[in-house]
Amino acid sequence: MPKTNFKAIISKIIVFYSVFYVVMKLIAIVFDGAWALPNLILAIPFLIFAIVGGLLMKKESFSWIFVIVGVLVISAVRYYEAKWVLQLHEYFS
């Protein structure tokens, strides 16, 4: 039975999802007229995960801390995203 490196696989999924999320937020802002500031603020954690994960992938050293924090933060942001976008928009308006 081949050994699978779940840490590396999940880390790469987090990185690719983070890059995809940031790109989709930018597309929504530019082409769909989404509120810029709230969406950019919510994209910051994903941008950080993309950068840190890219560096980890380059070094080929993956961490369970990155995986756990990544899954928790991504889950929380996606769960509360609509509520937080409205709250941030009201706050900055």
Backbone as numpy.savetxt, mean C-alpha at the origin, in Angstrom:
# Nx Ny Nz CAx CAy CAz Cx Cy Cz
9.15 -32.87 -1.31 8.31 -31.70 -1.31 9.20 -30.45 -1.31
9.02 -29.56 -2.28 9.89 -28.39 -2.35 9.55 -27.38 -1.24
10.59 -26.74 -0.76 10.41 -25.74 0.28 9.95 -24.43 -0.35
8.87 -23.88 0.16 8.38 -22.60 -0.34 8.71 -21.52 0.67
9.07 -20.39 0.18 9.42 -19.26 1.03 8.22 -18.31 1.09
7.32 -18.59 2.03 6.11 -17.78 2.15 6.42 -16.33 2.45
7.47 -16.08 3.20 7.86 -14.73 3.55 8.17 -13.93 2.29
8.92 -14.50 1.37 9.27 -13.82 0.13 8.06 -13.63 -0.77
7.22 -14.65 -0.84 6.03 -14.57 -1.69 5.08 -13.49 -1.20
4.79 -13.48 0.09 3.87 -12.48 0.63 4.47 -11.08 0.55
5.77 -10.96 0.75 6.43 -9.66 0.62 6.30 -9.12 -0.80
6.49 -9.98 -1.78 6.36 -9.55 -3.17 4.92 -9.16 -3.50
3.96 -9.89 -2.95 2.56 -9.54 -3.15 2.27 -8.16 -2.55
2.79 -7.89 -1.37 2.60 -6.59 -0.73 3.21 -5.48 -1.59
4.39 -5.71 -2.11 5.06 -4.70 -2.94 4.26 -4.45 -4.21
3.87 -5.49 -4.91 3.13 -5.31 -6.16 1.77 -4.67 -5.90
1.10 -5.07 -4.83 -0.18 -4.46 -4.49 0.00 -2.99 -4.15
1.05 -2.65 -3.43 1.30 -1.26 -3.05 1.56 -0.39 -4.27
2.36 -0.88 -5.18 2.63 -0.13 -6.42 1.33 0.06 -7.20
0.56 -1.01 -7.32 -0.72 -0.95 -8.03 -1.67 0.05 -7.37
-1.73 0.06 -6.06 -2.61 0.97 -5.32 -2.23 2.43 -5.56
-0.95 2.72 -5.48 -0.49 4.10 -5.69 -0.79 4.54 -7.12
-0.52 3.69 -8.08 -0.79 4.03 -9.48 -2.28 4.25 -9.70
-3.11 3.40 -9.12 -4.57 3.55 -9.29 -5.07 4.84 -8.62
-4.52 5.20 -7.49 -4.92 6.46 -6.85 -4.52 7.65 -7.71
-3.33 7.61 -8.29 -2.90 8.70 -9.17 -3.78 8.79 -10.42
-4.14 7.66 -10.98 -5.02 7.65 -12.14 -6.39 8.21 -11.76
-6.90 7.84 -10.60 -8.20 8.34 -10.15 -8.16 9.85 -9.95
-7.07 10.36 -9.43 -6.94 11.80 -9.20 -6.84 12.54 -10.54
-6.01 12.06 -11.43 -5.75 12.77 -12.69 -6.92 12.66 -13.67
-7.43 11.45 -13.85 -8.42 11.24 -14.91 -9.87 11.21 -14.43
-10.10 10.90 -13.15 -11.47 10.76 -12.68 -11.91 11.90 -11.78
-11.01 12.79 -11.45 -11.36 13.94 -10.62 -11.55 13.61 -9.15
-10.92 12.55 -8.66 -11.01 12.20 -7.24 -10.32 13.28 -6.41
-10.74 13.39 -5.16 -10.14 14.38 -4.27 -8.65 14.07 -4.11
-7.83 15.05 -4.39 -6.38 14.82 -4.45 -5.77 14.58 -3.06
-5.98 15.51 -2.15 -5.28 15.44 -0.88 -5.64 14.19 -0.05
-6.93 13.88 0.14 -7.23 12.66 0.91 -6.68 11.39 0.27
-6.76 11.30 -1.04 -6.27 10.09 -1.71 -4.75 9.99 -1.67
-4.08 11.11 -1.75 -2.61 11.09 -1.65 -2.17 10.72 -0.23
-2.90 11.22 0.76 -2.56 10.89 2.15 -2.74 9.39 2.39
-3.83 8.82 1.87 -4.05 7.38 2.06 -3.06 6.54 1.25
-2.46 7.11 0.23 -1.50 6.36 -0.58 -0.10 6.35 0.04
0.14 7.20 1.04 1.48 7.29 1.65 1.96 5.95 2.23
1.14 5.24 3.03 1.65 3.95 3.56 1.99 2.96 2.45
1.20 2.97 1.38 1.46 2.05 0.27 2.74 2.43 -0.46
3.00 3.72 -0.58 4.24 4.19 -1.20 5.44 3.75 -0.35
5.30 3.86 0.96 6.38 3.43 1.86 6.61 1.93 1.74
5.52 1.15 1.72 5.67 -0.31 1.55 6.30 -0.65 0.22
5.96 0.09 -0.84 6.54 -0.19 -2.15 8.04 0.08 -2.15
8.45 1.18 -1.53 9.88 1.54 -1.50 10.66 0.56 -0.63
10.18 0.33 0.59 10.89 -0.58 1.51 10.90 -1.99 0.93
9.77 -2.43 0.41 9.70 -3.77 -0.17 10.59 -3.91 -1.39
10.69 -2.86 -2.19 11.59 -2.89 -3.34 13.03 -3.04 -2.90
13.39 -2.35 -1.84 14.76 -2.49 -1.31 15.00 -3.89 -0.75
13.99 -4.44 -0.07 14.12 -5.80 0.45 14.24 -6.81 -0.68
13.46 -6.59 -1.75 13.54 -7.51 -2.90 14.91 -7.42 -3.57
15.45 -6.20 -3.64 16.77 -6.02 -4.26 17.85 -6.76 -3.47
17.75 -6.69 -2.13 18.71 -7.38 -1.27 18.38 -8.87 -1.09
17.18 -9.25 -1.48 16.67 -10.60 -1.29 16.71 -11.03 0.18
16.38 -10.08 1.06 16.25 -10.39 2.49 14.87 -9.92 2.91
14.03 -10.88 3.27 12.65 -10.58 3.60 12.44 -10.75 5.10
11.49 -10.00 5.63 11.26 -9.97 7.07 9.80 -10.27 7.38
9.60 -11.05 8.44 8.23 -11.32 8.88 7.58 -10.06 9.42
8.37 -9.16 9.98 7.83 -7.88 10.47 7.21 -7.11 9.32
7.91 -7.04 8.18 7.39 -6.36 7.00 6.09 -7.01 6.55
6.04 -8.32 6.55 4.84 -9.04 6.11 3.67 -8.77 7.04
3.88 -8.89 8.34 2.80 -8.71 9.30 2.29 -7.28 9.30
3.20 -6.32 9.37 2.79 -4.91 9.36 2.12 -4.57 8.03
2.66 -5.08 6.94 2.07 -4.83 5.63 0.65 -5.34 5.52
0.42 -6.56 5.96 -0.93 -7.14 5.90 -1.89 -6.36 6.80
-1.45 -6.01 8.00 -2.32 -5.27 8.92 -2.65 -3.87 8.41
-1.65 -3.15 7.94 -1.89 -1.79 7.46 -2.74 -1.80 6.19
-2.43 -2.67 5.26 -3.21 -2.76 4.02 -4.67 -3.12 4.35
-4.87 -4.07 5.23 -6.22 -4.46 5.60 -6.98 -3.31 6.26
-6.33 -2.60 7.18 -6.98 -1.49 7.87 -7.32 -0.35 6.92
-6.38 0.01 6.06 -6.63 1.11 5.12 -7.75 0.74 4.16
-7.75 -0.46 3.65 -8.81 -0.87 2.71 -10.17 -0.96 3.40
-10.21 -1.37 4.66 -11.46 -1.49 5.38 -12.08 -0.12 5.67
-11.24 0.84 6.09 -11.73 2.16 6.48 -11.55 3.22 5.39
-11.15 2.84 4.21 -10.79 3.80 3.17 -11.89 4.81 2.86
-13.08 4.37 2.60 -14.16 5.29 2.23 -14.45 6.29 3.35
-14.47 5.80 4.57 -14.73 6.67 5.72 -13.61 7.70 5.89
-12.37 7.23 5.78 -11.24 8.13 5.96 -11.13 9.16 4.85
-11.45 8.79 3.63 -11.41 9.76 2.53 -12.40 10.88 2.79
-13.61 10.54 3.22 -14.60 11.57 3.53 -14.16 12.44 4.69
-13.64 11.83 5.75 -13.19 12.60 6.90 -12.03 13.52 6.54
-11.09 13.04 5.78 -9.96 13.87 5.37 -10.41 15.00 4.45
-11.35 14.72 3.57 -11.87 15.76 2.67 -12.58 16.85 3.47
-13.38 16.45 4.44 -14.06 17.44 5.28 -13.07 18.23 6.12
-12.04 17.57 6.60 -11.04 18.25 7.43 -10.28 19.30 6.63
-9.89 18.98 5.40 -9.08 19.90 4.61 -9.92 20.87 3.78
-11.23 20.76 3.83 -12.10 21.68 3.07 -12.38 22.93 3.87
